């Protein structure tokens, strides 16, 4: 499966990248345009966190675009944010509400095919790595890495905080881990919020089980912290390149260090 990348480390930390892929799985002609299908990619997020591998973290990433299938949605199709605008397991619109498909989108049989082909193998790999490290250490942190444009009026009002920490209301990880990550983000001088618009997607909610030693936390970054954001993204200006010296990188290094310290039982 050349679309699935697993880098194994021995530290008790798994960093997941469910939305960094741009591959359209041969479905180019079904989309309104390949550019629109890739618009909402978590651009450069895997590159931004490349340092975690040096620290011994395991990474699990997909090169398949979220427009083909979203690895961070409930596979049953149930909404993670009832009453709020969101996108589906196999999205039919962009975050802005523009149609992705020429013909409306995949039918039930095609959605099931994509689940079996992509969603299930991705999560089987993630499960296997969590279990492997859990057997070694007893306690594992799953860090689900995300990013999004700072302004998406359909999804949230105004400008999104720089750091959006999600633990599904404090249920997916120990309070000590949530507090440590929050303190680091607060001390950065950048805006932050805990369990705001993004409380943690299906990955965080599905795997986070503190009583079983699996502590899951989601970090949704506003993209302005590591790349230029044009007022109106189009095919001539989006995506912009990764900043060679991202302003938020020192904070992310501290966040990952805190997650490792927690997983290893350090204060």
N, C-alpha and C positions, 0 to 999 in steps of 0.2 A: 504494500500500500504506500505508493510514493507520495501520497498527499498527507500522510500521518508521520510526524516526527517525534521521536521519544529520545531524549538525552538523559541517560541514567547517571545519577550521582548517589552518594551514600549518606548525605546529610538528611535530617528529617524534615525536608521541605520540598513540596511539589509546587511548581509554578505553571499554571495552565494558561494557554493562549487560544481561546476558542474562536476569536474573531479577526485574527490577523491575516487570514488567507484571502487571495484574490482569484483563485481558480474557479472556473464556471462549469466544470465537469461536462464539457461538450455541449452545453445548453445555450451557447451564444445567440443563436437565431431566435430563441424563445423570448429573450429579454428585449425591452425597448432599445437598450444600448448597453454594451459591456461597461461603459463608463458609469452609467447610472447604477448598474448592478454592483459596482465596486465602491460607490460613493461613501457608504457607511462603514467601510472597513475600519478596524482599529489600527490606523496607519502607524507603521514603524514600532509598534509596541514590543514586539519580540526583540528588535534591535536595541530598544531603550533598556530592556532588562537583561541584555546579554551577559552582564557581569555576574548574574546569579549562578551561572554554571561554574565559574571559578571558585565559588564558595561551596561547591558540592551539591547544589540543588539539582533536582530532577525537573526537566521541563517536558511538557506535552503540548504539541502544537499541531494545528491543521492548516493546510494550504487551501482548503476549500472555502469559498466565500460564504459569508452568512446569508447571502441572497439565495444560495442553493438550499442550504439548511442551516438553521441556527443551533449550534451545539449547546447553547445556554438557555434553551426554552424547555418547558415541560413537554416531554414526548407525547403526552396524551392530548396536547393542544390546549389545555387549560391556561388561562391568562395568569401571569405572575403578578400583574398589577390591575386587578378588577376595577373598572370604572375609569381607568386612565388610558390614554392613547399608547399603543405599543405595536410591535410587529409580531407576526405569527412564527410558528415553527419553521415553515417554509414561507418567508415573507412575500407578500404580494405588492407591497408599497415600500418606498424609502421612508426614512424617519420623517421626512417632510410631507409625506402623504402622496407623493407622485407614484403612478403605477410602474411596477417593475416589468410586467409581462405584456406582450402584445395581445395575448388571448385571455387574460384574466388570471392565469396562474395554474399550478399543478392540481390535478384531481386527487382523490383519496388514494388511488392505486400508485400514483407517482410519488406522493408523499411517503407512503409506506416503503417504496423502493429506496428512496433517499435515506430514510431512517435506517434500513438494514445495511445499506452500502456505506454510509458515512457516520451517522449519529451513534449507532451501536458500537462499531469498532473504536471510535474515539473514546467513548466512555468505558469500554472494556479495558483500553490501555490505561486510562486514568485510574480506574479501580485497581488494576494490577499493580501499578506503581505505589499507590497509597497502601495497599496490603503488604507489599514487599518491604516498604520502609517502616510500616507499623510493626512488622515482625522483628525488625532490627532494633527499633528504638522504643516502641511502646507508645510514643506520642508523635504525631505528625501534624504539620501545618500545611494546609492547601491554600495557596494564594492565587486567586483567580484574577488575572491581569486584563484590564480593559481600558479603553479610552473612547472619547466622543467629542464632536465639535462643541465648542463652548456655548453656542447659541443654536438651539433647535426649538423654535417656538411651539411646534406641535407637541413636543414631549415635556417641556418645562418652560417656566416664565423667566425671562431675563437671562443673565449670564450664570452658567453653572459654576459652583465652587471648584477650585482647582483640584482638591482631593475629596473624593466621595467614597466613604468607607461603608461597606455593607456587611452586616452580620445578621440580617433578618430579625431585627429587634433584639439583638444580643443572644440569640438562640444557637448560633452556629459555631461559636467559639467561646473560650473562657473569657470572662470579663477582664482578666489581666492582659490578655493579648489585645483586645479591643482598646483598652486604656493606653497601652504602650504605643500602639500605632497612632491613636488619636493625639497623644501628647507630642509625638514627633511632628505630625502635620501641623499642629497648632503652633509649635515653636518655629516653624519655617517662615512665618510671616505671610504665607499665602492663605487664601480662604479654604475652609474645609467644612465638612458636615458628616455626621454619622447617621446612617439609616434615614437619609433624606429621600430624594427622588429615586435613587438606586439603592435598594435595601439588600441586594444580593440576588442573583438570578438562580436558575434551577441548579446549577452546579454547586453553588454555595449551600443552598437549602437542602439538596439531596445528600451531599457528602458530610456536611458539618454535623458531627455527633460527638460533642465534648466528652460525654460519659464513656464513649468507646475509644477515646484518645485521638479522634480526628477533629481538628480545629480549622474551620474553613472561614476565610475572609475574602471579600471582594474589594478591589480597588478600581474605581472608575476615575480616570484622569480626564480633566479638560485638556484638549489637545494644545491649547495655547502655551502650555508649560514646556513643550518640546518641539513645536513646529509653528510656522507662521500660518495664521488663519485668515484668508481673504474674506471680506464682508459677504460676498456671494460666490461660493465655489462653482466653477464651471470647468469645462474640459481643457481650458487653457491655463488654469491656475491651481488645479487640485488633482492629486495631493501635492502639497509643497514638501520640500525635502526635510529630513530630520535635521534639527539644529545640531551642529557639531559639538556644542557644549550646552546641553539642555539645562535650563535654569533649575528644574526640579530634580535633576539627577542626584545631587547630594542627599536630598530628603529621601528619595527612594532607596538609596543605599542604606540609610539609617533604618528605614522601615523593614527592609529585608533582614538586616542584622538583628533587629528586635524580634522578628518572627523566628529566626534561627535560635536566638538566645532562649526564647520561650520554649521552643520545641525541645531544646537540650536541657531544660530545667534550670537555666541560669536566671538570676534576678535581673 
